[in-house]
Amino acid sequence: MLNFDWFEKLDIHQRYLQNKSKTENLFLVGGTIRDLILGIEKNPKDIDFTMAGFPMDIYDKIDKRKVSHFITEKFGTITLIPKNQEVKYELTPFRLENQYSDNRHPEKIQRQDDLILDSNRRDFTVNSLYYFSTNIKNKILLSSKLGKKNISNIINFQDSLEKHWFLFYQDQNLLIVQNHNYIQNLFPKWKFSLDFAVYLLDTLKEIFVKKQKSEENIIRILIDPHGAIQDLINRKIKCVGEADNRFREDALRTIRALRFVSVLNQKLRNKKWSWKMLLFDIETNTWNSLKKHVHLVHNVAKERIKDEIKKVFSVWDPFVFISLLDEIKLLEHLFPWLYKTKHVEQPVRYHPFDIYVHTMLSLYELQKINSDYLVRLAMLYHDVGKVGQYEAYQTGLDRDEIRKILSWPLNHRSSWPEIAKEDFSKLWFSKNEINDIMRYIANHHVPWEILDAKNYNRVKKIRKLYSEAWFQKVDNLLDITIADRIGQYNPMQNNSDITDIEYLRKILKKLQKNEWQFTARDLKIDWEIIMDFFQIQPWQKVWELLRYALDWVIGDVKNRNNKDEILKYLKWVYKVKGL
């Protein structure tokens, strides 16, 4: 089912941009139009538009009052961000691209004034829709709508469009045009021809009517040079033109295709339609070409791949994305340690599936409750350290040797951080991002350990965890614990019962409400006091004593956070522990 009822939303942006650029002949383009037609985004925030001309000439003519603005040198993309508005516009003038010798960047960019040629360089049909609207000074078009055959359902709509390659949607004064010759005659030298629009309407035999005749003095034109409307109806991601050429030009498009499946399907699911929903898939020829050229991804800069991964993991459906990566043989290239978890079996009484399947099921559960991309990536790698741990088990170890493994270094919670650092560094994640991922995984069993403690100790342990990380990070850790438990899908255990974990969350929220985040900085002593009291130098023992002090004070902040009491306790620790 397609939706054309929100197109008046685009007219607001069209008028604004026409005024700013001092021309009527510009076009909105891409995902904004796609999402509007699918009915999944009513108020777009990121809007792409295009027009003919040279970037600096366009940029110099733009009215820059009350707007932030800048232009990129290579592609000439102009960004406009109106002040006090939650919207961003990006204008990339018409262009041709060719000679992609590195499967990444066009070596030659040529400016031109042909919309069809501009559309030929785009990746997928659903991203190659253009929208134009303009006010007309009289109702000359209204007479053109009379005496025609009306069509009212989506099947007849599609048949008529494929038969004539253009169609009029009376309810919105919307002319949909797919025929290339008609498009070029509608916009000769990229400037709108009202006379040809009237001619088309006079020759039209069928009109799509949904509600009632519009009385607006406006004409809207949806330009669809590559059959995107049919692909939106059939829910297909399809390359513009020859798929082989598109993937050879830019190998990142293989990953973008997977991302679009993930993104569009998640957006459709979020709407919770009252009818049975058809989801997107990749069109057969596009899929076959994608698999044939997937090896070219090795030529793509890792930061571009990281951007695609971050987009999927930030909002949309990483479960689908990772599953498709696996199917096209890219999982081993992008997430090698995750790939190693495949077919590594676990004790059935805890995990009826191998590590990889458990990880994917846990990720699926986590994405329902948490959209933080770092938390989701941590879930993806939370058990990769088990690979080495289980391999060691198979070497016939005795009880003491197994105990040593569980303590260090092959325990999966201990060995994981370096594994994660290795894989995510190769994907150009920042040091701070990697550190956050590592902390989530290193601590992903802490909530389980707190639940194993006596009731009177749980508050103390949650308080300690809270002192080590901000509220949100502890809250995220509880989400990981929930997903990890439910993701076991074990009929031998009651994995769906998360009441005990939610009990920990209540403790955490109560601490947030009634107490501050107590850290080592809040102690009534510091490292200098410890040095002076014990007459020791600032080395490892000082920081170890500070940790002992923090752990002890957290048990009863009100009564224990006293300089004399802390030093008295540390004196005992110093003696008993033999520091």
C-alpha positions as CSV (number, residue, x, y, z in Angstrom):
1,M,0.0,0.0,0.0
2,L,1.3,3.4,-1.0
3,N,0.6,6.8,0.6
4,F,0.4,10.1,-1.4
5,D,-1.6,12.1,1.1
6,W,1.4,13.7,2.9
7,F,3.0,15.3,-0.2
8,E,1.8,18.7,0.9
9,K,4.4,18.4,3.6
10,L,7.1,18.5,0.9
11,D,5.6,21.7,-0.5
12,I,6.6,23.6,2.6
13,H,10.2,22.6,2.1
14,Q,10.0,23.2,-1.6
15,R,8.9,26.8,-1.2
16,Y,11.5,27.4,1.5
17,L,14.3,26.1,-0.7
18,Q,13.0,27.9,-3.8
19,N,13.1,31.2,-1.8
20,K,16.6,30.5,-0.4
21,S,18.1,29.4,-3.7
22,K,16.3,32.1,-5.7
23,T,15.0,29.6,-8.3
24,E,11.8,27.5,-8.8
25,N,13.6,24.8,-10.7
26,L,14.9,22.5,-7.9
27,F,13.9,19.0,-6.9
28,L,13.6,17.1,-3.6
29,V,15.2,13.7,-4.0
30,G,15.8,10.4,-2.3
31,G,14.8,8.8,1.0
32,T,12.5,11.6,2.2
33,I,10.1,10.9,-0.8
34,R,10.5,7.1,-0.4
35,D,9.6,7.2,3.3
36,L,6.6,9.5,2.7
37,I,5.2,7.2,0.1
38,L,5.6,4.2,2.4
39,G,3.8,6.1,5.1
40,I,6.6,5.7,7.6
41,E,7.8,9.3,8.0
42,K,5.4,12.1,8.0
43,N,7.7,14.9,9.2
44,P,11.1,14.5,7.6
45,K,14.2,16.1,9.3
46,D,17.0,15.3,6.8
47,I,16.0,16.4,3.3
48,D,18.1,16.1,0.1
49,F,17.5,18.2,-2.9
50,T,19.2,18.9,-6.2
51,M,19.3,21.3,-9.2
52,A,21.4,22.1,-12.2
53,G,24.4,24.4,-11.9
54,F,27.8,24.7,-10.5
55,P,28.1,24.3,-6.7
56,M,29.9,27.6,-6.0
57,D,27.5,29.6,-8.3
58,I,24.5,28.1,-6.4
59,Y,26.1,28.6,-3.0
60,D,26.9,32.3,-3.8
61,K,23.2,33.0,-4.7
62,I,21.7,31.4,-1.7
63,D,20.1,33.7,0.9
64,K,22.1,32.8,4.0
65,R,20.2,34.8,6.5
66,K,19.0,32.9,9.6
67,V,20.6,29.7,8.4
68,S,23.9,27.8,9.1
69,H,25.6,26.8,5.9
70,F,28.7,25.2,4.5
71,I,29.9,23.5,1.3
72,T,32.1,20.5,0.8
73,E,34.9,20.8,-1.8
74,K,34.8,17.4,-3.6
75,F,31.2,16.8,-4.4
76,G,30.0,20.4,-4.0
77,T,27.3,19.4,-1.5
78,I,25.7,22.4,0.2
79,T,24.3,22.0,3.7
80,L,21.7,24.4,5.1
81,I,20.5,24.2,8.7
82,P,17.8,26.8,9.5
83,K,18.1,28.3,12.9
84,N,15.5,27.3,15.5
85,Q,14.3,24.4,13.3
86,E,14.9,20.7,13.6
87,V,15.6,20.1,9.9
88,K,18.7,19.9,7.7
89,Y,18.9,20.4,4.0
90,E,21.6,19.0,1.7
91,L,21.9,20.2,-1.9
92,T,24.0,18.2,-4.3
93,P,23.9,19.6,-7.9
94,F,23.2,17.4,-10.9
95,R,26.3,15.4,-11.9
96,L,27.8,12.5,-13.8
97,E,30.3,10.1,-12.2
98,N,32.6,7.7,-13.9
99,Q,35.9,5.8,-13.8
100,Y,35.6,4.1,-10.3
101,S,39.0,2.5,-10.6
102,D,39.2,1.8,-6.8
103,N,35.6,0.6,-6.3
104,R,35.1,3.5,-4.0
105,H,35.5,7.0,-5.5
106,P,34.6,8.4,-8.9
107,E,37.7,9.8,-10.5
108,K,35.8,12.2,-12.7
109,I,32.7,14.3,-11.7
110,Q,31.0,16.2,-14.5
111,R,28.3,18.9,-14.0
112,Q,25.3,18.8,-16.3
113,D,21.7,19.8,-16.5
114,D,19.9,16.5,-17.2
115,L,17.8,14.9,-14.4
116,I,17.8,11.5,-16.1
117,L,21.6,11.4,-16.3
118,D,21.8,12.5,-12.6
119,S,19.4,9.7,-11.7
120,N,21.5,7.1,-13.5
121,R,24.4,7.5,-11.0
122,R,22.2,6.7,-7.9
123,D,22.4,3.4,-6.1
124,F,18.9,1.9,-5.7
125,T,15.6,2.7,-7.4
126,V,13.8,3.5,-4.2
127,N,16.4,6.3,-3.6
128,S,16.0,7.8,-7.1
129,L,12.6,9.5,-6.8
130,Y,12.5,13.3,-7.5
131,Y,9.7,15.6,-6.4
132,F,8.7,19.0,-7.9
133,S,5.8,21.3,-7.1
134,T,4.8,24.8,-8.2
135,N,1.8,27.1,-7.9
136,I,-0.2,27.7,-11.1
137,K,-1.9,31.0,-11.6
138,N,-5.2,29.6,-12.9
139,K,-7.3,26.4,-12.9
140,I,-6.4,25.4,-16.4
141,L,-5.4,21.9,-15.2
142,L,-8.8,21.2,-13.7
143,S,-10.5,20.9,-17.1
144,S,-8.0,18.3,-18.0
145,K,-9.3,16.0,-15.3
146,L,-12.8,15.6,-16.7
147,G,-14.2,12.7,-18.7
148,K,-11.4,10.2,-17.9
149,K,-11.5,6.7,-16.6
150,N,-11.0,6.5,-12.9
151,I,-9.0,3.8,-11.1
152,S,-9.2,3.4,-7.4
153,N,-7.2,0.4,-6.2
154,I,-3.5,-0.4,-6.0
155,I,-3.6,-3.3,-8.5
156,N,-5.2,-1.1,-11.2
157,F,-3.0,1.7,-10.2
158,Q,0.1,-0.4,-10.9
159,D,-1.3,-1.9,-14.1
160,S,-2.2,1.6,-15.5
161,L,1.2,3.0,-14.5
162,E,3.1,0.2,-16.3
163,K,0.8,0.6,-19.3
164,H,1.1,4.4,-19.8
165,W,4.3,5.2,-17.8
166,F,2.5,8.2,-16.3
167,L,-0.6,8.7,-14.2
168,F,-2.5,11.5,-12.5
169,Y,-3.5,11.2,-8.8
170,Q,-6.4,13.6,-8.7
171,D,-6.7,13.8,-4.9
172,Q,-3.3,15.5,-4.6
173,N,-3.0,17.1,-8.0
174,L,0.0,14.7,-8.4
175,L,1.3,13.8,-11.8
176,I,3.5,10.6,-11.6
177,V,5.9,10.3,-14.6
178,Q,8.2,7.4,-15.5
179,N,8.7,7.7,-19.2
180,H,12.1,9.3,-19.9
181,N,11.0,11.2,-22.9
182,Y,8.1,12.7,-21.0
183,I,10.4,13.6,-18.1
184,Q,12.8,15.4,-20.4
185,N,9.9,17.3,-22.1
186,L,8.5,18.2,-18.7
187,F,11.8,19.7,-17.7
188,P,13.7,20.8,-20.8
189,K,17.0,22.2,-19.7
190,W,15.8,21.2,-16.2
191,K,13.2,24.0,-16.2
192,F,9.5,23.1,-15.7
193,S,7.2,23.3,-18.8
194,L,3.6,23.8,-17.7
195,D,2.5,23.5,-21.4
196,F,3.8,19.9,-21.6
197,A,2.1,19.1,-18.2
198,V,-1.2,20.3,-19.7
199,Y,-0.6,18.2,-22.8
200,L,0.1,15.1,-20.8
201,L,-3.1,15.6,-18.8
202,D,-5.1,16.1,-22.0
203,T,-3.9,12.8,-23.4
204,L,-4.4,10.9,-20.1
205,K,-7.0,8.2,-20.3
206,E,-7.0,7.1,-16.6
207,I,-6.9,9.0,-13.3
208,F,-6.2,7.6,-9.9
209,V,-8.8,8.9,-7.5
210,K,-8.8,8.2,-3.7
211,K,-11.1,10.7,-2.0
212,Q,-12.4,13.8,-3.8
213,K,-11.3,16.3,-6.4
214,S,-8.7,18.8,-5.2
215,E,-9.3,22.5,-5.7
216,E,-5.7,23.5,-5.1
217,N,-3.9,25.8,-7.5
218,I,-0.8,23.7,-7.4
219,I,0.7,20.9,-9.5
220,R,2.9,18.3,-8.0
221,I,5.1,16.0,-10.1
222,L,6.7,12.8,-8.9
223,I,9.5,11.9,-11.3
224,D,10.3,8.2,-11.2
225,P,12.8,7.3,-14.0
226,H,13.7,3.8,-12.8
227,G,10.4,2.3,-11.7
228,A,10.8,2.9,-8.0
229,I,7.0,3.0,-7.5
230,Q,6.7,-0.6,-8.6
231,D,9.6,-1.6,-6.4
232,L,8.0,0.1,-3.4
233,I,4.8,-1.8,-4.0
234,N,6.6,-5.1,-4.4
235,R,9.0,-4.2,-1.5
236,K,12.2,-4.8,-3.5
237,I,15.6,-3.2,-3.1
238,K,16.8,-3.0,-6.7
239,C,19.8,-1.4,-8.3
240,V,19.4,1.5,-10.8
241,G,20.4,0.2,-14.2
242,E,22.9,-2.7,-14.3
243,A,23.5,-4.1,-10.9
244,D,27.1,-5.2,-11.8
245,N,28.0,-1.7,-12.7
246,R,26.6,-0.2,-9.5
247,F,28.5,-2.6,-7.3
248,R,31.8,-2.2,-9.3
249,E,31.5,1.6,-9.0
250,D,31.1,1.6,-5.2
251,A,31.5,-1.7,-3.3
252,L,30.0,-0.1,-0.2
253,R,26.7,-0.4,-1.9
254,T,26.7,-4.1,-1.0
255,I,26.6,-3.2,2.7
256,R,24.1,-0.3,2.0
257,A,21.7,-2.7,0.4
258,L,21.7,-4.8,3.6
259,R,21.2,-1.7,5.7
260,F,18.2,-0.6,3.6
261,V,16.5,-3.9,4.2
262,S,17.1,-3.6,7.9
263,V,16.1,0.1,8.1
264,L,13.0,0.0,6.0
265,N,11.6,-3.2,7.5
266,Q,12.2,-1.8,11.0
267,K,10.4,1.4,10.1
268,L,7.5,-0.6,8.7
269,R,7.3,-2.7,11.9
270,N,7.4,0.3,14.1
271,K,4.2,1.6,12.5
272,K,2.2,-1.5,13.6
273,W,-0.2,-1.5,10.6
274,S,-3.6,-3.0,11.0
275,W,-3.1,-5.1,7.9
276,K,-0.7,-7.9,7.1
277,M,2.6,-6.2,6.2
278,L,4.8,-7.1,3.2
279,L,8.5,-6.6,4.1
280,F,11.4,-5.5,1.9
281,D,13.9,-8.0,0.4
282,I,16.6,-7.6,-2.2
283,E,15.5,-8.2,-5.8
284,T,16.9,-11.4,-7.3
285,N,19.3,-9.9,-9.9
286,T,20.5,-7.3,-7.5
287,W,21.1,-10.1,-4.8
288,N,23.0,-12.3,-7.3
289,S,25.2,-9.4,-8.4
290,L,25.8,-8.3,-4.8
291,K,27.1,-11.8,-3.9
292,K,29.3,-11.9,-7.0
293,H,31.0,-8.6,-6.1
294,V,31.1,-8.9,-2.4
295,H,34.9,-9.4,-2.5
296,L,35.3,-5.8,-3.6
297,V,34.3,-4.6,-0.1
298,H,37.9,-5.3,0.9
299,N,38.7,-2.1,-1.1
300,V,36.4,0.1,0.9
301,A,37.8,2.3,3.6
302,K,37.0,0.9,7.0
303,E,35.6,4.2,8.3
304,R,32.9,4.1,5.6
305,I,32.0,0.6,6.7
306,K,32.0,1.7,10.3
307,D,29.5,4.5,9.4
308,E,27.1,1.9,7.9
309,I,27.4,-0.4,10.9
310,K,26.8,2.5,13.3
311,K,23.7,3.6,11.5
312,V,22.2,0.1,11.7
313,F,23.1,-0.6,15.3
314,S,22.0,2.9,16.5
315,V,18.3,2.6,15.6
316,W,17.3,-0.2,13.3
317,D,17.5,-4.0,13.1
318,P,21.1,-5.3,13.6
319,F,19.8,-8.9,13.8
320,V,18.7,-8.8,10.2
321,F,21.9,-6.9,9.1
322,I,24.3,-9.4,10.8
323,S,22.2,-12.4,9.4
324,L,22.6,-11.0,5.8
325,L,26.3,-10.3,6.3
326,D,26.7,-14.0,7.2
327,E,24.7,-15.1,4.2
328,I,26.9,-13.1,1.7
329,K,30.1,-14.3,3.4
330,L,31.0,-10.9,4.8
331,L,30.7,-11.7,8.5
332,E,34.1,-13.3,8.6
333,H,35.6,-10.2,7.1
334,L,33.9,-7.6,9.3
335,F,33.5,-9.5,12.6
336,P,36.0,-12.3,12.5
337,W,35.8,-13.3,16.1
338,L,32.0,-13.4,16.0
339,Y,32.3,-15.7,13.0
340,K,34.5,-18.0,15.0
341,T,31.7,-18.6,17.5
342,K,29.7,-20.5,14.8
343,H,29.3,-24.3,15.6
344,V,30.9,-23.9,19.0
345,E,28.6,-25.9,21.2
346,Q,27.8,-25.1,24.8
347,P,26.6,-27.1,27.8
348,V,23.0,-28.0,26.9
349,R,21.7,-27.5,30.4
350,Y,22.4,-23.8,30.0
351,H,22.5,-23.2,26.3
352,P,20.7,-25.4,23.8
353,F,22.3,-23.6,20.9
354,D,25.9,-22.9,19.9
355,I,27.6,-19.6,20.9
356,Y,26.7,-17.8,17.6
357,V,23.0,-18.7,17.7
358,H,22.8,-17.7,21.3
359,T,24.5,-14.4,20.5
360,M,22.1,-13.6,17.7
361,L,19.0,-14.5,19.8
362,S,20.3,-12.3,22.6
363,L,21.0,-9.4,20.1
364,Y,17.4,-9.9,18.8
365,E,16.0,-9.5,22.4
366,L,18.3,-6.6,23.3
367,Q,17.3,-4.5,20.2
368,K,13.7,-4.6,21.5
369,I,14.6,-2.7,24.7
370,N,17.8,-0.8,24.0
371,S,18.9,1.3,21.0
372,D,22.4,2.3,22.2
373,Y,24.7,1.2,19.4
374,L,27.6,0.5,21.8
375,V,25.4,-1.7,24.0
376,R,24.2,-3.6,21.0
377,L,27.8,-4.1,19.7
378,A,28.8,-5.3,23.2
379,M,26.0,-7.9,23.0
380,L,27.4,-9.0,19.7
381,Y,30.7,-9.8,21.3
382,H,29.7,-10.7,24.8
383,D,30.6,-14.4,24.5
384,V,33.3,-14.5,21.9
385,G,35.9,-15.3,24.6
386,K,34.2,-18.7,25.1
387,V,35.8,-20.0,21.9
388,G,39.2,-20.2,23.5
389,Q,37.8,-21.2,26.9
390,Y,35.9,-24.2,25.4
391,E,38.9,-25.2,23.3
392,A,41.0,-25.5,26.4
393,Y,38.3,-27.7,28.1
394,Q,38.8,-30.3,25.4
395,T,42.5,-30.8,26.2
396,G,41.7,-33.1,29.2
397,L,42.4,-30.6,32.0
398,D,42.1,-31.5,35.7
399,R,40.0,-29.6,38.2
400,D,42.7,-27.2,39.3
401,E,43.6,-26.4,35.7
402,I,40.0,-25.6,34.8
403,R,39.8,-23.4,37.9
404,K,42.9,-21.5,36.7
405,I,41.3,-21.0,33.2
406,L,38.1,-19.7,34.8
407,S,40.2,-17.2,36.8
408,W,42.6,-16.0,34.0
409,P,43.3,-15.6,31.2
410,L,40.8,-17.8,29.2
411,N,37.7,-16.9,31.1
412,H,35.5,-15.3,28.4
413,R,34.8,-12.2,30.5
414,S,38.6,-11.6,31.0
415,S,39.8,-12.6,27.5
416,W,37.1,-10.7,25.6
417,P,38.3,-7.1,25.9
418,E,41.5,-7.7,23.9
419,I,39.5,-9.7,21.3
420,A,37.0,-6.8,21.0
421,K,39.8,-4.2,20.8
422,E,41.3,-6.2,18.0
423,D,38.2,-6.4,15.8
424,F,36.6,-3.0,16.5
425,S,40.0,-1.2,16.1
426,K,40.1,-2.6,12.5
427,L,36.7,-1.1,11.9
428,W,38.0,2.3,13.0
429,F,35.9,2.6,16.1
430,S,37.3,5.2,18.5
431,K,39.2,4.5,21.6
432,N,36.3,5.7,23.8
433,E,33.8,3.6,21.9
434,I,35.9,0.5,22.2
435,N,36.5,1.2,25.9
436,D,32.7,1.4,26.5
437,I,32.1,-1.8,24.6
438,M,34.9,-3.6,26.6
439,R,33.5,-2.4,29.9
440,Y,30.0,-3.7,29.1
441,I,31.3,-7.1,28.2
442,A,33.8,-7.4,31.1
443,N,30.9,-6.7,33.5
444,H,28.1,-8.5,31.7
445,H,28.0,-11.2,34.5
446,V,28.1,-8.8,37.4
447,P,24.3,-8.5,37.7
448,W,24.2,-12.4,37.8
449,E,26.7,-12.3,40.6
450,I,24.7,-9.7,42.5
451,L,21.6,-11.9,42.2
452,D,23.6,-14.7,43.8
453,A,24.5,-12.6,46.8
454,K,22.4,-12.4,50.0
455,N,19.6,-9.9,49.9
456,Y,21.3,-7.5,52.4
457,N,24.4,-7.4,50.2
458,R,22.6,-6.6,46.9
459,V,22.1,-2.9,47.7
460,K,25.8,-2.6,48.6
461,K,26.9,-4.3,45.4
462,I,24.5,-2.2,43.2
463,R,25.8,0.9,44.9
464,K,29.4,-0.2,44.1
465,L,28.5,-0.8,40.5
466,Y,26.8,2.6,40.4
467,S,29.9,4.2,41.8
468,E,32.0,2.8,39.0
469,A,29.7,3.9,36.1
470,W,26.9,6.4,35.5
471,F,23.3,5.4,36.0
472,Q,22.7,4.9,32.3
473,K,25.6,2.5,31.9
474,V,24.4,0.4,34.8
475,D,20.9,0.5,33.4
476,N,22.3,-0.7,30.0
477,L,24.1,-3.5,31.8
478,L,20.8,-4.7,33.2
479,D,19.3,-4.7,29.7
480,I,22.3,-6.8,28.5
481,T,21.6,-9.3,31.4
482,I,17.9,-9.5,30.4
483,A,18.7,-10.1,26.7
484,D,21.4,-12.7,27.7
485,R,18.9,-14.6,29.8
486,I,16.0,-14.6,27.4
487,G,18.4,-15.3,24.5
488,Q,19.1,-18.7,26.0
489,Y,15.7,-19.9,24.8
490,N,16.2,-22.9,27.1
491,P,13.1,-25.0,27.8
492,M,15.0,-26.6,30.7
493,Q,15.0,-23.2,32.5
494,N,12.5,-20.4,33.1
495,N,14.5,-17.8,31.0
496,S,11.5,-15.5,30.4
497,D,11.3,-14.6,34.1
498,I,13.2,-11.4,34.6
499,T,11.5,-10.2,37.8
500,D,14.7,-10.5,39.8
501,I,16.7,-8.4,37.3
502,E,13.9,-5.7,37.4
503,Y,14.2,-5.8,41.2
504,L,17.9,-4.8,40.7
505,R,16.7,-2.0,38.5
506,K,14.4,-0.7,41.2
507,I,17.3,-0.7,43.6
508,L,19.4,1.3,41.1
509,K,16.6,3.8,40.5
510,K,16.1,4.2,44.3
511,L,19.8,4.9,44.7
512,Q,19.7,7.5,41.9
513,K,16.8,9.2,43.5
514,N,18.0,9.2,47.1
515,E,21.8,9.2,46.8
516,W,24.4,10.7,44.5
517,Q,26.9,8.6,42.6
518,F,29.5,8.0,45.3
519,T,33.0,7.7,43.8
520,A,36.6,7.7,45.1
521,R,36.6,11.5,44.7
522,D,34.0,11.7,47.5
523,L,36.1,9.8,50.0
524,K,37.3,11.9,53.0
525,I,40.9,10.7,52.2
526,D,43.0,10.8,49.0
527,W,46.2,9.3,47.8
528,E,48.4,11.9,49.5
529,I,46.8,11.2,52.9
530,I,47.5,7.5,52.4
531,M,51.1,8.1,51.4
532,D,51.7,10.3,54.5
533,F,49.9,7.9,56.9
534,F,51.7,4.7,55.7
535,Q,54.9,6.5,54.6
536,I,54.9,4.8,51.2
537,Q,55.5,6.1,47.7
538,P,52.8,6.7,45.1
539,W,52.8,3.2,43.5
540,Q,50.4,0.4,43.1
541,K,49.8,-0.1,46.8
542,V,48.4,3.4,47.2
543,W,45.7,2.8,44.5
544,E,45.0,-0.6,45.9
545,L,44.3,0.9,49.3
546,L,42.1,3.5,47.8
547,R,40.0,0.7,46.2
548,Y,39.7,-1.1,49.5
549,A,38.6,2.2,51.1
550,L,36.0,2.8,48.5
551,D,34.6,-0.7,48.7
552,W,34.3,-0.4,52.5
553,V,32.8,3.0,52.6
554,I,30.2,2.2,50.0
555,G,28.8,-0.4,52.4
556,D,27.6,2.4,54.8
557,V,28.5,5.9,53.4
558,K,26.7,7.8,56.1
559,N,28.8,6.2,59.0
560,R,32.0,5.2,57.3
561,N,33.0,8.1,55.2
562,N,35.2,9.6,58.0
563,K,39.0,10.1,57.7
564,D,39.9,8.5,61.0
565,E,37.5,5.5,60.5
566,I,38.8,4.9,56.9
567,L,42.5,5.1,58.0
568,K,41.7,2.7,60.9
569,Y,40.2,0.3,58.5
570,L,43.1,0.6,56.0
571,K,45.6,0.0,58.8
572,W,43.9,-3.3,59.4
573,V,43.8,-4.1,55.7
574,Y,47.5,-3.2,55.4
575,K,48.4,-5.7,58.1
576,V,46.1,-8.6,57.2
577,K,46.6,-8.5,53.5
578,G,50.4,-8.1,53.9
579,L,50.6,-5.1,51.6
